[in-house]
Amino acid sequence: MKSVKRILFAALVLVLAAGVAVYAGEEKMAKLKAELNLTDAQVAQLEQKFADLKPVSEKAYALKSELKALESAESPDQKAIDAKKAELTTLKKEWKAKSDAIYRSVLTREQYTKLQAWQAEQEKQYAAKKN
């Protein structure tokens, strides 16, 4: 019975995460459009190309959910946790490389430089919140 509840909980988390991700993606694109002065054509290109990356994002959310389930188990299996973390790290690197290639293919050199500065600031704020 406990495993069924965990599976249902994990499914609920995935559904909620997907909804939040869609909203966050729309909000981020609006911020990018304003910050980088993107044209409508650039926004359309970015949206299309990032839609192609959706399976990678969905897999990352699933891995995060699986990792949380492993960590919160009554008897956590550290080997399985470490393997899941490694898999997630690899997937994040893949997503980062692919997203960077997308931005480079659509943005001007000036816009890309601004994007890198904006991303660095976002990472800095995220790190500050974590600590």
DSSP file (Angstrom, degrees, kcal/mol; ACC not computed):
  #  RESIDUE AA STRUCTURE BP1 BP2  ACC     N-H-->O    O-->H-N    N-H-->O    O-->H-N    TCO  KAPPA ALPHA  PHI   PSI    X-CA   Y-CA   Z-CA
    1    1 A M     >        0   0    0      0, 0.0     4,-2.0     0, 0.0     5,-0.2   0.000 360.0 360.0 360.0 -39.1    0.0    0.0    0.0
    2    2 A K  H  >  +     0   0    0      1,-0.2     4,-2.3     2,-0.2     5,-0.2   0.896 360.0  51.7 -62.2 -39.8    2.9    2.4    0.8
    3    3 A S  H  > S+     0   0    0      1,-0.2     4,-2.3     2,-0.2    -1,-0.2   0.860 107.5  52.3 -67.7 -34.0    4.4    1.9   -2.6
    4    4 A V  H  > S+     0   0    0      2,-0.2     4,-2.6     1,-0.2    -1,-0.2   0.912 109.9  49.2 -65.6 -42.4    1.1    2.7   -4.4
    5    5 A K  H  X S+     0   0    0     -4,-2.0     4,-2.7     1,-0.2    -2,-0.2   0.902 111.0  50.1 -63.5 -40.5    0.9    5.9   -2.4
    6    6 A R  H  X S+     0   0    0     -4,-2.3     4,-2.7     2,-0.2    -2,-0.2   0.902 110.7  49.1 -64.7 -40.6    4.4    6.8   -3.3
    7    7 A I  H  X S+     0   0    0     -4,-2.3     4,-2.3     2,-0.2    -2,-0.2   0.926 113.0  46.9 -64.6 -44.2    3.8    6.1   -7.0
    8    8 A L  H  X S+     0   0    0     -4,-2.6     4,-2.3     2,-0.2    -2,-0.2   0.906 113.0  49.5 -64.3 -40.9    0.6    8.2   -6.9
    9    9 A F  H  X S+     0   0    0     -4,-2.7     4,-2.6     2,-0.2    -2,-0.2   0.924 110.5  49.9 -62.8 -44.4    2.5   11.0   -5.1
   10   10 A A  H  X S+     0   0    0     -4,-2.7     4,-2.2     1,-0.2    -2,-0.2   0.896 110.6  50.2 -61.8 -40.6    5.3   10.9   -7.6
   11   11 A A  H  X S+     0   0    0     -4,-2.3     4,-2.2     2,-0.2    -1,-0.2   0.909 110.4  49.7 -64.2 -42.2    2.8   11.1  -10.5
   12   12 A L  H  X S+     0   0    0     -4,-2.3     4,-2.6     1,-0.2     5,-0.2   0.913 109.4  51.8 -63.1 -42.9    1.1   14.1   -8.8
   13   13 A V  H  X S+     0   0    0     -4,-2.6     4,-2.8     1,-0.2    -1,-0.2   0.911 109.5  50.3 -59.9 -42.9    4.4   15.8   -8.4
   14   14 A L  H  X S+     0   0    0     -4,-2.2     4,-2.3     2,-0.2    -1,-0.2   0.907 110.8  48.4 -63.1 -42.2    5.3   15.3  -12.1
   15   15 A V  H  X S+     0   0    0     -4,-2.2     4,-1.9     2,-0.2    -2,-0.2   0.929 114.6  45.3 -64.5 -45.5    1.9   16.7  -13.2
   16   16 A L  H  X S+     0   0    0     -4,-2.6     4,-2.5     1,-0.2    -2,-0.2   0.909 112.2  51.8 -64.4 -41.9    2.3   19.8  -10.9
   17   17 A A  H  X S+     0   0    0     -4,-2.8     4,-2.7    -5,-0.2    -1,-0.2   0.892 107.7  52.4 -62.4 -39.6    5.9   20.3  -12.0
   18   18 A A  H  X S+     0   0    0     -4,-2.3     4,-2.0     2,-0.2    -1,-0.2   0.912 110.1  48.4 -63.3 -42.1    4.9   20.1  -15.7
   19   19 A G  H  X S+     0   0    0     -4,-1.9     4,-2.0     2,-0.2    -2,-0.2   0.920 113.4  46.5 -63.5 -44.4    2.3   22.8  -15.1
   20   20 A V  H  X S+     0   0    0     -4,-2.5     4,-3.1     1,-0.2     5,-0.2   0.894 110.0  54.6 -63.7 -40.6    4.7   25.0  -13.2
   21   21 A A  H  X S+     0   0    0     -4,-2.7     4,-2.6     2,-0.2    -1,-0.2   0.890 106.8  50.4 -62.7 -40.3    7.4   24.5  -15.9
   22   22 A V  H  X S+     0   0    0     -4,-2.0     4,-2.1     2,-0.2    -1,-0.2   0.946 114.4  43.9 -62.5 -48.0    5.0   25.7  -18.7
   23   23 A Y  H  X S+     0   0    0     -4,-2.0     4,-2.5     1,-0.2    -2,-0.2   0.930 114.8  48.9 -62.6 -45.6    4.1   28.8  -16.7
   24   24 A A  H  X S+     0   0    0     -4,-3.1     4,-2.9     1,-0.2    -1,-0.2   0.881 109.7  53.1 -62.1 -38.6    7.8   29.4  -15.8
   25   25 A G  H  X S+     0   0    0     -4,-2.6     4,-2.2    -5,-0.2    -1,-0.2   0.905 110.4  46.3 -63.5 -42.2    8.8   28.9  -19.5
   26   26 A E  H  X S+     0   0    0     -4,-2.1     4,-1.9     2,-0.2    -2,-0.2   0.906 114.3  48.1 -66.0 -41.9    6.3   31.5  -20.7
   27   27 A E  H  X S+     0   0    0     -4,-2.5     4,-2.1     1,-0.2    -2,-0.2   0.915 111.9  49.5 -65.2 -42.8    7.4   33.9  -18.0
   28   28 A K  H  X S+     0   0    0     -4,-2.9     4,-2.9     1,-0.2    -2,-0.2   0.907 109.4  51.7 -63.6 -41.5   11.0   33.4  -18.8
   29   29 A M  H  X S+     0   0    0     -4,-2.2     4,-2.6     1,-0.2    -1,-0.2   0.888 108.7  51.0 -64.4 -38.2   10.4   34.0  -22.5
   30   30 A A  H  X S+     0   0    0     -4,-1.9     4,-1.9     2,-0.2    -1,-0.2   0.908 112.1  47.0 -64.5 -41.0    8.6   37.2  -21.8
   31   31 A K  H  X S+     0   0    0     -4,-2.1     4,-3.2     2,-0.2     5,-0.3   0.918 112.6  49.5 -65.6 -42.9   11.6   38.4  -19.6
   32   32 A L  H  X S+     0   0    0     -4,-2.9     4,-2.9     1,-0.2     6,-0.3   0.910 108.4  53.5 -61.8 -42.0   14.0   37.3  -22.3
   33   33 A K  H  X>S+     0   0    0     -4,-2.6     5,-1.3    -5,-0.2     4,-0.8   0.923 115.5  39.8 -59.8 -44.0   12.1   39.2  -24.9
   34   34 A A  H  <5S+     0   0    0     -4,-1.9     3,-0.3     3,-0.2    -2,-0.2   0.939 118.7  45.5 -70.4 -47.8   12.2   42.4  -22.9
   35   35 A E  H  <5S+     0   0    0     -4,-3.2    -2,-0.2     1,-0.2    -3,-0.2   0.878 124.6  31.9 -64.6 -39.9   15.8   42.0  -21.6
   36   36 A L  H  <5S-     0   0    0     -4,-2.9    -1,-0.2    -5,-0.3    -2,-0.2   0.440 102.1-124.4-101.0  -1.4   17.3   41.1  -25.0
   37   37 A N  T  <5 -     0   0    0     -4,-0.8    -3,-0.2    -5,-0.3    -4,-0.2   0.947  42.2-170.3  55.3  51.5   14.9   43.1  -27.2
   38   38 A L      < -     0   0    0     -5,-1.3    -1,-0.1    -6,-0.3     2,-0.1  -0.405  17.8-124.9 -73.5 147.4   14.0   39.9  -29.2
   39   39 A T     >  -     0   0    0     -2,-0.1     4,-2.3     1,-0.1     5,-0.2  -0.456  26.6-109.6 -81.5 164.4   12.0   40.2  -32.3
   40   40 A D  H  > S+     0   0    0      1,-0.2     4,-2.4     2,-0.2     5,-0.2   0.870 121.6  55.0 -61.7 -35.5    8.7   38.2  -32.7
   41   41 A A  H  > S+     0   0    0      2,-0.2     4,-2.3     1,-0.2    -1,-0.2   0.901 107.6  48.6 -65.2 -40.4   10.5   36.0  -35.2
   42   42 A Q  H  > S+     0   0    0      2,-0.2     4,-2.8     1,-0.2     5,-0.2   0.914 110.7  50.7 -65.4 -42.1   13.3   35.2  -32.7
   43   43 A V  H  X S+     0   0    0     -4,-2.3     4,-2.8     1,-0.2    -2,-0.2   0.930 110.8  49.2 -60.3 -45.3   10.7   34.4  -30.0
   44   44 A A  H  X S+     0   0    0     -4,-2.4     4,-2.3     2,-0.2    -1,-0.2   0.908 111.9  48.5 -61.6 -42.7    8.9   32.0  -32.4
   45   45 A Q  H  X S+     0   0    0     -4,-2.3     4,-2.7     2,-0.2     5,-0.2   0.931 113.0  47.6 -63.1 -45.6   12.2   30.3  -33.3
   46   46 A L  H  X S+     0   0    0     -4,-2.8     4,-2.8     1,-0.2     5,-0.3   0.925 111.4  50.4 -62.2 -44.7   13.2   29.9  -29.7
   47   47 A E  H  X S+     0   0    0     -4,-2.8     4,-1.7    -5,-0.2    -1,-0.2   0.920 113.2  46.3 -60.3 -43.6    9.8   28.6  -28.7
   48   48 A Q  H  X S+     0   0    0     -4,-2.3     4,-1.2    -5,-0.2    -2,-0.2   0.934 114.8  45.6 -64.3 -46.7    9.9   26.0  -31.5
   49   49 A K  H  < S+     0   0    0     -4,-2.7     4,-0.5     1,-0.2    -2,-0.2   0.877 113.6  48.6 -68.6 -37.0   13.5   24.9  -30.8
   50   50 A F  H >< S+     0   0    0     -4,-2.8     3,-0.7    -5,-0.2     4,-0.3   0.792 103.0  62.6 -73.3 -25.9   12.9   24.6  -27.0
   51   51 A A  H >< S+     0   0    0     -4,-1.7     3,-1.1    -5,-0.3    -1,-0.2   0.862  98.7  56.7 -62.5 -33.8    9.7   22.6  -27.7
   52   52 A D  T 3< S+     0   0    0     -4,-1.2    -1,-0.2     1,-0.2    -2,-0.2   0.730 103.8  53.7 -68.0 -21.5   12.0   20.1  -29.3
   53   53 A L  T X> S+     0   0    0     -3,-0.7     4,-1.8    -4,-0.5     3,-0.9   0.458  78.8 101.0 -89.3  -2.8   13.9   19.9  -26.0
   54   54 A K  H <> S+     0   0    0     -3,-1.1     4,-2.9    -4,-0.3     5,-0.2   0.866  74.8  56.9 -54.4 -42.3   10.8   19.2  -24.0
   55   55 A P  H 3> S+     0   0    0      0, 0.0     4,-2.1     0, 0.0    -1,-0.3   0.875 106.5  50.6 -59.1 -34.8   11.5   15.4  -23.7
   56   56 A V  H <> S+     0   0    0     -3,-0.9     4,-2.0     2,-0.2    -2,-0.2   0.921 111.9  47.3 -67.4 -42.4   14.8   16.2  -22.1
   57   57 A S  H  X S+     0   0    0     -4,-1.8     4,-2.3     2,-0.2     5,-0.2   0.912 111.4  50.7 -63.6 -43.2   13.1   18.5  -19.6
   58   58 A E  H  X S+     0   0    0     -4,-2.9     4,-2.2     1,-0.2    -1,-0.2   0.891 109.4  50.7 -62.9 -39.2   10.4   16.0  -18.8
   59   59 A K  H  X S+     0   0    0     -4,-2.1     4,-2.6    -5,-0.2    -1,-0.2   0.891 108.4  52.7 -65.4 -38.6   13.0   13.3  -18.2
   60   60 A A  H  X S+     0   0    0     -4,-2.0     4,-2.5     2,-0.2    -2,-0.2   0.918 109.2  48.8 -63.4 -43.3   14.9   15.6  -15.8
   61   61 A Y  H  X S+     0   0    0     -4,-2.3     4,-2.1     1,-0.2    -1,-0.2   0.903 111.7  49.7 -62.5 -40.4   11.7   16.2  -13.8
   62   62 A A  H  X S+     0   0    0     -4,-2.2     4,-2.6     2,-0.2    -2,-0.2   0.919 110.7  49.4 -64.2 -42.8   11.1   12.5  -13.7
   63   63 A L  H  X S+     0   0    0     -4,-2.6     4,-2.7     2,-0.2    -2,-0.2   0.900 109.5  51.8 -63.7 -40.5   14.6   11.9  -12.5
   64   64 A K  H  X S+     0   0    0     -4,-2.5     4,-2.4     2,-0.2    -1,-0.2   0.911 111.2  47.9 -61.5 -41.6   14.3   14.5   -9.8
   65   65 A S  H  X S+     0   0    0     -4,-2.1     4,-2.2     2,-0.2    -2,-0.2   0.916 112.4  48.3 -64.8 -43.5   11.1   12.9   -8.6
   66   66 A E  H  X S+     0   0    0     -4,-2.6     4,-2.4     1,-0.2    -2,-0.2   0.892 110.8  52.0 -63.0 -39.7   12.7    9.5   -8.6
   67   67 A L  H  X S+     0   0    0     -4,-2.7     4,-2.6     2,-0.2    -2,-0.2   0.915 108.9  49.4 -64.0 -44.0   15.7   10.9   -6.7
   68   68 A K  H  X S+     0   0    0     -4,-2.4     4,-1.9     1,-0.2    -1,-0.2   0.899 110.7  50.8 -62.0 -40.1   13.4   12.4   -4.0
   69   69 A A  H  < S+     0   0    0     -4,-2.2     4,-0.4     2,-0.2    -2,-0.2   0.912 111.2  47.9 -64.1 -42.0   11.6    9.1   -3.7
   70   70 A L  H >< S+     0   0    0     -4,-2.4     3,-0.9     1,-0.2     7,-0.3   0.914 112.8  48.6 -63.8 -42.2   14.9    7.3   -3.2
   71   71 A E  H 3< S+     0   0    0     -4,-2.6    -1,-0.2     1,-0.2    -2,-0.2   0.810 113.0  46.8 -69.1 -29.7   16.1    9.8   -0.7
   72   72 A S  T 3< S+     0   0    0     -4,-1.9    -1,-0.2    -5,-0.2    -2,-0.2   0.381  84.9 121.5 -95.6   5.4   12.9    9.7    1.3
   73   73 A A  S <  S-     0   0    0     -3,-0.9    -3,-0.1    -4,-0.4    -4,-0.0  -0.256  76.5-114.2 -63.9 155.6   12.7    5.9    1.4
   74   74 A E  S    S+     0   0    0      1,-0.3    -1,-0.1     2,-0.0    -4,-0.0   0.895 114.9  24.8 -58.3 -41.4   12.6    4.2    4.8
   75   75 A S  S    S-     0   0    0     -5,-0.0    -1,-0.3     2,-0.0    -3,-0.1  -0.769  92.0-149.1-124.5  84.2   16.0    2.6    4.0
   76   76 A P        -     0   0    0      0, 0.0     2,-0.9     0, 0.0    -5,-0.1  -0.270   6.3-139.4 -59.4 134.6   17.7    4.8    1.4
   77   77 A D     >  -     0   0    0     -7,-0.3     4,-2.4     1,-0.2     3,-0.3  -0.833  13.1-165.4 -95.5 101.2   20.0    3.0   -1.0
   78   78 A Q  H  > S+     0   0    0     -2,-0.9     4,-2.8     1,-0.2     5,-0.2   0.835  86.3  55.3 -60.2 -35.0   23.0    5.3   -1.3
   79   79 A K  H  > S+     0   0    0      2,-0.2     4,-2.1     1,-0.2    -1,-0.2   0.924 110.5  44.9 -64.0 -44.1   24.3    3.5   -4.4
   80   80 A A  H  > S+     0   0    0     -3,-0.3     4,-2.3     2,-0.2    -2,-0.2   0.879 113.1  51.6 -66.7 -38.2   21.0    4.0   -6.2
   81   81 A I  H  X S+     0   0    0     -4,-2.4     4,-2.5     2,-0.2    -2,-0.2   0.936 110.6  47.7 -63.5 -47.1   20.8    7.6   -5.0
   82   82 A D  H  X S+     0   0    0     -4,-2.8     4,-2.3     1,-0.2    -2,-0.2   0.889 111.8  50.3 -61.9 -40.0   24.4    8.3   -6.3
   83   83 A A  H  X S+     0   0    0     -4,-2.1     4,-2.2     2,-0.2    -1,-0.2   0.905 111.4  48.2 -64.6 -41.7   23.5    6.6   -9.7
   84   84 A K  H  X S+     0   0    0     -4,-2.3     4,-2.4     2,-0.2    -2,-0.2   0.889 111.0  51.0 -67.3 -39.0   20.4    8.7  -10.0
   85   85 A K  H  X S+     0   0    0     -4,-2.5     4,-2.6     2,-0.2    -2,-0.2   0.906 110.3  49.5 -63.3 -41.6   22.3   11.9   -9.2
   86   86 A A  H  X S+     0   0    0     -4,-2.3     4,-2.3     2,-0.2    -2,-0.2   0.910 111.0  49.5 -63.8 -42.3   24.9   11.0  -11.8
   87   87 A E  H  X S+     0   0    0     -4,-2.2     4,-2.1     1,-0.2    -2,-0.2   0.908 112.2  48.3 -62.6 -42.2   22.2   10.4  -14.4
   88   88 A L  H  X S+     0   0    0     -4,-2.4     4,-2.5     2,-0.2    -2,-0.2   0.899 109.9  51.9 -66.2 -41.3   20.6   13.7  -13.6
   89   89 A T  H  X S+     0   0    0     -4,-2.6     4,-2.1     2,-0.2    -2,-0.2   0.914 110.2  48.9 -61.5 -43.7   23.9   15.6  -13.8
   90   90 A T  H  X S+     0   0    0     -4,-2.3     4,-2.1     1,-0.2    -1,-0.2   0.910 111.7  49.1 -61.8 -43.2   24.6   14.1  -17.2
   91   91 A L  H  X S+     0   0    0     -4,-2.1     4,-2.6     1,-0.2    -2,-0.2   0.890 109.3  52.1 -65.5 -39.8   21.1   15.1  -18.4
   92   92 A K  H  X S+     0   0    0     -4,-2.5     4,-2.6     2,-0.2    -1,-0.2   0.901 109.2  50.1 -63.3 -40.6   21.5   18.6  -17.1
   93   93 A K  H  X S+     0   0    0     -4,-2.1     4,-2.4     2,-0.2    -2,-0.2   0.900 110.7  49.9 -63.7 -40.7   24.8   19.0  -19.0
   94   94 A E  H  X S+     0   0    0     -4,-2.1     4,-2.5     2,-0.2     5,-0.2   0.937 112.2  47.0 -61.9 -47.3   23.1   17.7  -22.1
   95   95 A W  H  X S+     0   0    0     -4,-2.6     4,-2.9     1,-0.2     5,-0.2   0.913 111.7  51.0 -61.8 -43.2   20.2   20.2  -21.7
   96   96 A K  H  X S+     0   0    0     -4,-2.6     4,-2.3     1,-0.2    -1,-0.2   0.923 111.7  46.8 -61.6 -45.6   22.6   23.0  -21.1
   97   97 A A  H  X S+     0   0    0     -4,-2.4     4,-2.0     1,-0.2    -1,-0.2   0.916 115.3  45.6 -63.6 -43.6   24.7   22.3  -24.2
   98   98 A K  H  X S+     0   0    0     -4,-2.5     4,-2.0     2,-0.2    -2,-0.2   0.901 113.3  48.8 -68.6 -40.5   21.6   22.0  -26.4
   99   99 A S  H  X S+     0   0    0     -4,-2.9     4,-2.6    -5,-0.2    -1,-0.2   0.895 110.0  52.4 -67.2 -37.8   20.0   25.1  -25.0
  100  100 A D  H  X S+     0   0    0     -4,-2.3     4,-2.6    -5,-0.2    -1,-0.2   0.911 108.7  50.4 -62.1 -42.1   23.2   27.0  -25.5
  101  101 A A  H  X S+     0   0    0     -4,-2.0     4,-1.7     2,-0.2    -1,-0.2   0.878 109.4  51.9 -63.3 -37.6   23.4   25.9  -29.1
  102  102 A I  H  X S+     0   0    0     -4,-2.0     4,-1.1     2,-0.2     5,-0.2   0.957 110.8  46.6 -63.0 -50.4   19.8   27.0  -29.6
  103  103 A Y  H >X S+     0   0    0     -4,-2.6     4,-2.9     1,-0.2     3,-0.7   0.916 111.4  51.7 -59.3 -42.9   20.5   30.5  -28.2
  104  104 A R  H 3< S+     0   0    0     -4,-2.6    -1,-0.2     1,-0.2    -2,-0.2   0.842 109.1  51.7 -62.6 -32.4   23.6   30.8  -30.4
  105  105 A S  H 3< S+     0   0    0     -4,-1.7    -1,-0.2    -3,-0.2    -2,-0.2   0.704 121.8  29.1 -78.3 -18.7   21.7   29.8  -33.5
  106  106 A V  H << S+     0   0    0     -4,-1.1    -2,-0.2    -3,-0.7    -3,-0.2   0.785 105.4  73.3-110.6 -38.7   18.9   32.4  -32.9
  107  107 A L  S  < S-     0   0    0     -4,-2.9     2,-0.1    -5,-0.2   -69,-0.0  -0.395  76.8-115.7 -83.8 155.2   20.4   35.4  -31.1
  108  108 A T     >  -     0   0    0     -2,-0.1     4,-2.6     1,-0.1     5,-0.2  -0.370  38.1-102.4 -74.4 167.1   22.7   38.1  -32.4
  109  109 A R  H  > S+     0   0    0      1,-0.2     4,-2.1     2,-0.2     5,-0.1   0.908 124.6  48.9 -58.7 -42.5   26.2   38.2  -30.8
  110  110 A E  H  > S+     0   0    0      2,-0.2     4,-2.2     1,-0.2    -1,-0.2   0.917 111.9  48.0 -64.7 -44.5   25.1   41.2  -28.7
  111  111 A Q  H  > S+     0   0    0      1,-0.2     4,-2.5     2,-0.2    -2,-0.2   0.896 110.6  51.9 -63.4 -39.8   22.0   39.5  -27.5
  112  112 A Y  H  X S+     0   0    0     -4,-2.6     4,-2.4     2,-0.2    -1,-0.2   0.899 108.4  50.6 -65.0 -40.6   23.9   36.3  -26.7
  113  113 A T  H  X S+     0   0    0     -4,-2.1     4,-1.8     2,-0.2    -1,-0.2   0.916 111.6  48.0 -62.4 -43.6   26.4   38.3  -24.6
  114  114 A K  H  X S+     0   0    0     -4,-2.2     4,-2.6     1,-0.2    -2,-0.2   0.896 109.7  53.9 -62.9 -40.2   23.5   40.0  -22.7
  115  115 A L  H  X S+     0   0    0     -4,-2.5     4,-3.1     1,-0.2     5,-0.2   0.926 106.4  51.1 -60.3 -45.4   21.9   36.5  -22.2
  116  116 A Q  H  X S+     0   0    0     -4,-2.4     4,-2.2     1,-0.2    -1,-0.2   0.902 111.4  47.5 -60.6 -41.0   25.1   35.2  -20.6
  117  117 A A  H  X S+     0   0    0     -4,-1.8     4,-2.0     2,-0.2    -1,-0.2   0.907 113.1  49.0 -65.1 -41.8   25.2   38.1  -18.2
  118  118 A W  H  X S+     0   0    0     -4,-2.6     4,-2.3     2,-0.2    -2,-0.2   0.912 111.7  48.8 -64.4 -43.3   21.5   37.6  -17.4
  119  119 A Q  H  X S+     0   0    0     -4,-3.1     4,-2.6     2,-0.2    -1,-0.2   0.895 109.1  52.7 -64.3 -40.0   22.0   33.9  -16.8
  120  120 A A  H  X S+     0   0    0     -4,-2.2     4,-2.0    -5,-0.2    -1,-0.2   0.902 110.4  48.3 -62.2 -40.4   25.0   34.5  -14.6
  121  121 A E  H  X S+     0   0    0     -4,-2.0     4,-2.4     2,-0.2    -2,-0.2   0.901 110.5  51.2 -66.2 -40.9   23.0   36.9  -12.5
  122  122 A Q  H  X S+     0   0    0     -4,-2.3     4,-2.4     1,-0.2    -2,-0.2   0.914 110.7  48.6 -62.1 -43.1   20.1   34.4  -12.2
  123  123 A E  H  X S+     0   0    0     -4,-2.6     4,-2.5     2,-0.2    -1,-0.2   0.881 110.1  52.1 -64.2 -38.4   22.6   31.7  -11.1
  124  124 A K  H  X S+     0   0    0     -4,-2.0     4,-2.0     2,-0.2    -2,-0.2   0.919 111.1  46.6 -64.2 -44.1   24.0   34.1   -8.5
  125  125 A Q  H  X S+     0   0    0     -4,-2.4     4,-2.0     2,-0.2    -2,-0.2   0.888 112.3  50.9 -65.0 -39.6   20.5   34.9   -7.1
  126  126 A Y  H  X S+     0   0    0     -4,-2.4     4,-2.0     1,-0.2    -2,-0.2   0.917 110.1  49.2 -64.2 -43.9   19.6   31.2   -7.0
  127  127 A A  H  X S+     0   0    0     -4,-2.5     4,-1.6     1,-0.2    -1,-0.2   0.884 109.6  52.2 -63.7 -38.1   22.8   30.3   -5.2
  128  128 A A  H  < S+     0   0    0     -4,-2.0    -1,-0.2     1,-0.2    -2,-0.2   0.885 109.8  48.8 -65.3 -38.6   22.1   33.1   -2.7
  129  129 A K  H  < S+     0   0    0     -4,-2.0    -1,-0.2     1,-0.2    -2,-0.2   0.862 108.1  55.0 -67.9 -35.7   18.6   31.7   -2.0
  130  130 A K  H  <        0   0    0     -4,-2.0    -1,-0.2     1,-0.3    -2,-0.2   0.864 360.0 360.0 -66.0 -36.2   20.0   28.2   -1.6
  131  131 A N     <        0   0    0     -4,-1.6    -1,-0.3    -5,-0.1    -2,-0.2   0.456 360.0 360.0 -85.4 360.0   22.4   29.4    1.2
